Amino acid sequence: MKELKIIIFGSWNTDGGVSRHTTPIAEWLMDHGYDIQVFTHYKECTLGYPLDVEDESFVHRSFTYSGKNIPHRTPFDSELLLKAVEEDGYNIFLAEDLGILPMEDLLEVFPRIKAKAKTLLLNHDNRPKPDDSPFWKFDWDAIINFLPDQNGFIEEHYPAEKVHCIEFPTYERSQSNSIIRCRELDLPVKKHIMLTFGEYNMIDSLPVICAMRKLDPSIYLLALVYDEERKAELEERVAEKKKEYPDIGYDEIRVENSSWQKRRDYVQAAKIVLFDKGERVLGTGAILSSTTYQVIGWGTPILARDNLFFSPFDNGELIKYKDDNELRDAVHLLIYDDETRKRILRNADEFAIQHSPERISRQLIRLFNEL
């Protein structure tokens, strides 16, 4: 069997859904001896917020977001990519989320890539592009979806035998003592920490949770934001909301934008992770919460406002709520009801096992070898 040498062409070292898909797979493959090279956006034009980490030696920044023109940057510098394929023997080309890539420039060199490597698209689109889009002009050897609802519109343009469904991966499972994590992060050890972070609504749930905190001061509200500008914006929004609800507010808002490992540490310090897209956000198309896949195996229960983003989690892996009363009841259960908490964590851990980086990576390897 021919040795697999894999190019991943997509998003890397950002806090965004594409990078959350790529990272656990690439890390597992490299840990198991596979030769990986990642080609990704320049840091000033990424999808998702760029993490404050150093790029690894296998990472090459060579294009802009969707091939847009920005000062002092080539929309797509293909030289290193073509060298990897034509001279260095890389024989798998996996593109992630074609819409964020320089499609038209990539299309020009695609025949040279396809002459030397098997080409696969990992599709992140949740609804079809227009019929005249360059999206449909690529002759992929395989297209991979991670939700069955994506298959329909892809199969309108590609033969069904080329379309595959391989589920979204979680990150590696991890367990830790919350007291140890709190001490490492200089957080209060004797508090019930409720954590929120990322591109979520950090206001709508505050009146209910802050009313509960007034009755039980051991509840501690912690928000992580990407930078000082977003911290100031959140503080301003909280101040505005205080005019209606004087008792609301976070106990602490921290700027944190380093590695996914640091996010794991915060999750493991918390009693509850809260994901709220907002009261008016329902979601459309084939979508999921990639952040939930990232953290679900890290040993802290998740509480999420019910919408389409959380539809993959219908077997008790987390608690969903629709209104203030359900939110209040859910917080109470996750803090004070040990049996409920243990049941949610068992279900979450089983989900993480079924979607582990090893399991998903092995499915991809099987597909690579079949092509």
C-alpha positions in Angstrom: 0.0 0.0 0.0 1.4 3.4 -1.0 2.5 5.6 1.9 0.1 8.5 2.5 1.5 12.0 2.5 -1.3 14.4 3.2 -1.8 18.1 2.4 -4.5 19.9 4.3 -5.7 23.1 2.6 -7.9 25.1 5.0 -8.0 26.9 8.3 -5.4 26.5 11.1 -4.7 28.0 14.5 -7.9 30.0 14.7 -11.0 29.8 16.9 -13.4 28.8 14.1 -15.3 25.7 13.0 -13.0 24.7 10.2 -9.9 24.8 12.4 -11.8 22.9 15.1 -12.4 20.2 12.5 -8.9 20.1 11.1 -6.9 20.3 14.4 -7.8 17.0 16.2 -7.6 15.0 13.0 -4.2 16.5 11.9 -2.8 16.1 15.4 -3.9 12.4 15.6 -2.5 11.6 12.2 0.9 13.2 13.0 1.0 11.4 16.4 0.6 8.2 14.4 3.4 8.8 12.0 1.6 10.4 9.0 3.4 13.1 7.1 1.2 16.2 7.1 1.6 19.7 5.6 -1.0 22.4 6.3 -1.5 25.3 3.9 -3.6 28.1 5.4 -4.6 31.8 5.4 -2.3 34.6 6.2 -2.9 35.6 9.9 -4.4 39.0 9.0 -7.3 37.4 7.0 -8.4 34.2 8.7 -11.8 32.5 9.2 -12.4 32.8 12.9 -10.3 34.6 15.4 -6.5 33.9 15.1 -5.1 32.2 18.2 -2.1 33.8 19.9 0.2 30.8 19.2 3.3 30.2 17.1 2.7 28.3 13.9 4.2 24.8 13.8 6.9 23.9 11.3 4.5 22.1 9.0 2.3 25.2 8.6 2.5 27.4 5.5 0.5 30.6 5.2 -0.1 31.2 1.5 -3.5 32.7 0.7 -6.1 35.2 1.7 -9.7 34.6 2.9 -11.6 33.6 -0.3 -8.8 34.9 -2.4 -9.6 38.5 -1.6 -7.1 41.2 -2.5 -5.4 42.8 0.5 -2.4 45.1 0.6 1.1 43.5 0.3 -0.3 40.0 0.0 -0.6 37.6 -3.0 -4.2 36.2 -2.9 -2.7 32.7 -3.5 1.0 31.8 -3.5 0.9 28.3 -5.0 4.6 27.7 -5.3 5.1 25.7 -2.1 1.9 23.7 -2.6 2.8 22.7 -6.1 6.3 21.8 -5.0 4.9 19.5 -2.3 2.7 17.7 -4.8 5.0 17.6 -7.9 8.4 17.1 -6.3 7.9 16.0 -2.6 5.5 13.2 -3.2 2.4 14.4 -1.3 -0.4 12.3 -2.7 -3.5 13.3 -0.7 -4.9 16.8 -1.1 -7.7 17.6 1.4 -9.4 21.0 1.0 -11.5 22.1 3.9 -14.4 24.5 3.4 -14.0 25.6 -0.3 -15.9 28.8 0.2 -13.2 30.3 2.4 -10.4 29.3 0.0 -9.1 31.1 -3.1 -11.4 29.1 -5.3 -10.7 30.7 -8.7 -6.9 30.7 -8.2 -7.0 27.2 -6.9 -9.0 26.1 -9.9 -6.2 27.3 -12.2 -3.6 24.9 -10.6 -6.1 22.2 -9.7 -5.2 20.0 -12.8 -1.6 19.9 -11.7 -2.6 18.9 -8.2 -5.0 16.2 -9.5 -2.3 14.8 -11.8 -0.2 13.8 -8.8 -2.6 13.5 -5.8 -6.0 12.2 -4.9 -8.2 15.3 -4.3 -10.9 15.5 -1.6 -13.2 18.3 -0.5 -14.3 18.4 3.2 -17.5 20.3 2.7 -18.5 22.8 5.3 -21.3 24.5 3.4 -24.7 24.1 4.9 -26.7 25.2 1.8 -25.8 25.1 -1.9 -23.8 27.7 -3.7 -25.3 29.3 -6.8 -25.2 27.0 -9.9 -22.7 29.3 -11.6 -20.3 29.4 -8.7 -16.7 28.2 -9.2 -17.5 25.9 -6.3 -19.0 23.3 -8.7 -16.1 23.4 -11.3 -13.7 21.2 -9.3 -13.4 17.5 -10.3 -12.9 16.0 -6.9 -12.1 12.4 -6.4 -14.3 12.5 -3.3 -16.5 14.9 -1.4 -16.9 14.5 2.4 -19.8 15.8 4.3 -20.2 15.6 8.1 -24.0 15.9 8.2 -26.4 13.8 6.1 -28.4 17.0 5.2 -25.5 18.2 3.2 -25.6 15.2 0.9 -28.7 16.3 -1.0 -27.5 19.5 -2.6 -24.0 18.0 -3.2 -25.4 15.0 -5.0 -27.2 17.4 -7.4 -23.8 18.3 -8.8 -21.6 15.2 -8.2 -22.2 11.5 -8.6 -23.5 9.9 -5.4 -20.6 7.4 -5.3 -18.2 10.3 -4.9 -20.1 11.7 -1.8 -19.3 10.4 1.6 -20.5 11.2 5.1 -17.9 11.2 7.9 -19.0 12.8 11.2 -17.4 15.8 12.8 -14.6 14.9 15.3 -14.4 15.8 19.0 -11.1 16.6 20.6 -9.2 14.1 22.7 -11.1 13.2 25.9 -9.5 14.7 29.0 -10.3 14.6 32.7 -8.8 16.8 35.4 -9.5 17.9 39.0 -11.4 21.2 39.0 -9.6 22.4 42.1 -6.2 21.9 40.5 -7.4 23.7 37.4 -8.8 26.6 39.4 -5.5 27.0 41.3 -3.5 26.9 38.0 -5.8 29.6 36.6 -6.1 31.8 39.7 -9.8 31.1 40.0 -11.8 30.8 43.2 -11.7 27.1 44.4 -14.9 27.2 46.4 -17.2 28.7 43.8 -19.5 27.1 41.3 -18.0 28.6 38.1 -20.3 29.1 35.1 -18.1 29.6 32.0 -19.0 31.1 28.7 -16.7 32.0 25.8 -16.3 32.4 22.0 -18.9 33.7 19.6 -21.8 33.3 21.9 -24.4 35.6 23.3 -23.2 36.7 26.7 -26.1 38.9 27.8 -29.5 37.1 27.3 -29.0 34.6 30.1 -27.6 37.0 32.7 -30.9 38.1 34.4 -31.8 34.5 35.3 -28.4 33.4 36.4 -27.6 36.6 38.3 -30.9 36.2 40.2 -29.8 32.7 41.1 -26.4 34.1 42.2 -28.1 36.5 44.5 -29.7 33.6 46.3 -26.5 31.5 46.2 -23.3 33.7 46.1 -21.2 30.6 45.4 -22.2 30.9 41.8 -19.4 32.7 39.9 -19.9 34.0 36.4 -16.8 34.0 34.1 -16.6 35.1 30.5 -13.6 34.7 28.2 -13.3 37.1 25.3 -10.7 37.3 22.5 -9.2 40.8 23.1 -9.5 44.0 25.1 -11.8 45.6 22.5 -14.4 42.7 22.9 -14.0 43.0 26.7 -14.9 46.7 26.6 -17.8 45.9 24.3 -19.1 43.3 26.7 -18.7 45.6 29.7 -20.6 48.3 27.8 -23.5 45.9 27.0 -23.7 44.6 30.6 -23.8 48.2 31.8 -26.7 48.9 29.4 -28.6 45.8 30.6 -28.1 46.9 34.2 -30.5 49.8 33.6 -33.2 47.1 33.5 -31.6 44.5 35.7 -29.4 46.3 38.3 -28.0 43.1 39.8 -26.6 41.5 36.7 -22.9 41.3 35.8 -20.0 39.0 35.5 -17.8 38.2 38.4 -14.9 38.3 36.0 -14.3 38.9 32.3 -10.9 37.7 31.1 -9.1 38.1 27.8 -8.0 34.7 26.7 -7.0 33.8 23.2 -4.2 31.3 23.4 -4.2 27.5 22.7 -7.1 25.1 22.7 -5.2 23.4 25.6 -5.8 26.6 27.7 -9.5 26.5 26.8 -9.6 22.9 28.0 -8.1 24.0 31.3 -10.8 26.7 31.8 -13.5 24.2 30.9 -12.2 21.7 33.4 -12.1 24.4 36.1 -15.8 25.2 35.6 -18.9 23.6 37.0 -21.0 24.4 33.9 -20.2 25.6 30.4 -23.0 27.8 29.0 -23.5 28.1 25.2 -26.2 30.6 24.3 -26.6 31.7 20.6 -29.3 34.2 21.8 -33.1 34.2 22.1 -33.7 35.0 18.5 -31.2 32.6 16.9 -32.7 29.4 15.6 -30.3 28.4 12.8 -31.0 27.1 9.3 -29.5 24.5 7.0 -27.1 21.7 7.9 -25.3 23.2 10.9 -23.8 22.1 14.2 -22.0 23.6 17.1 -18.3 22.9 16.5 -17.4 24.4 19.9 -19.5 21.7 21.6 -17.7 19.0 19.7 -14.4 20.6 20.9 -15.2 20.6 24.6 -17.7 17.8 25.1 -15.1 15.2 26.2 -13.4 17.5 28.8 -15.4 16.5 31.8 -17.7 19.5 32.4 -21.4 19.5 31.6 -22.8 21.8 28.9 -25.9 23.9 29.1 -27.1 25.2 25.7 -30.1 27.2 24.5 -32.0 24.9 22.2 -31.7 25.6 18.5 -30.6 23.8 15.3 -26.9 24.1 16.2 -27.3 21.6 19.0 -29.5 19.1 17.1 -26.7 16.5 17.0 -27.0 16.2 20.8 -30.3 14.6 21.3 -29.4 11.7 23.6 -28.7 13.5 26.9 -25.1 14.5 26.1 -26.0 18.0 27.4 -29.0 19.9 28.8 -30.9 22.2 26.5 -33.3 25.0 27.5 -35.9 27.0 25.6 -36.8 29.7 28.1 -35.9 31.3 31.4 -37.7 28.7 33.5 -35.9 25.8 31.8 -32.6 27.7 32.2 -33.2 28.1 35.9 -34.1 24.5 36.4 -31.1 23.3 34.4 -28.6 25.4 36.3 -30.1 24.1 39.6 -29.8 20.4 38.4 -26.2 20.8 37.2 -25.0 22.4 40.4 -27.0 20.6 43.0 -28.1 17.2 41.6 -25.2 14.9 41.5 -27.1 12.1 39.7 -28.2 14.3 36.8 -24.7 15.7 36.5 -23.1 12.2 36.4 -25.7 11.0 33.8 -25.0 14.0 31.5 -21.2 13.5 31.8 -21.5 9.8 31.0 -23.6 10.5 27.9 -21.1 13.3 26.9 -18.1 11.0 27.3 -19.8 8.3 25.2 -20.4 10.9 22.5 -16.7 11.9 22.6 -15.7 8.2 22.3 -18.0 7.7 19.2 -16.6 10.9 17.6 -13.0 10.6 18.7 -10.1 11.9 16.6 -8.9 8.3 16.2 -12.3 7.0 15.0 -12.8 9.8 12.5 -9.2 9.8 11.3 -9.3 6.1 10.7 -12.4 6.6 8.5 -10.6 9.2 6.5 -7.6 7.0 6.1 -9.8 4.2 4.8 -11.3 6.5 2.3 -7.9 7.8 1.2 -6.7 4.3 0.6 -9.8 3.3 -1.4 -9.3 6.1 -3.9 
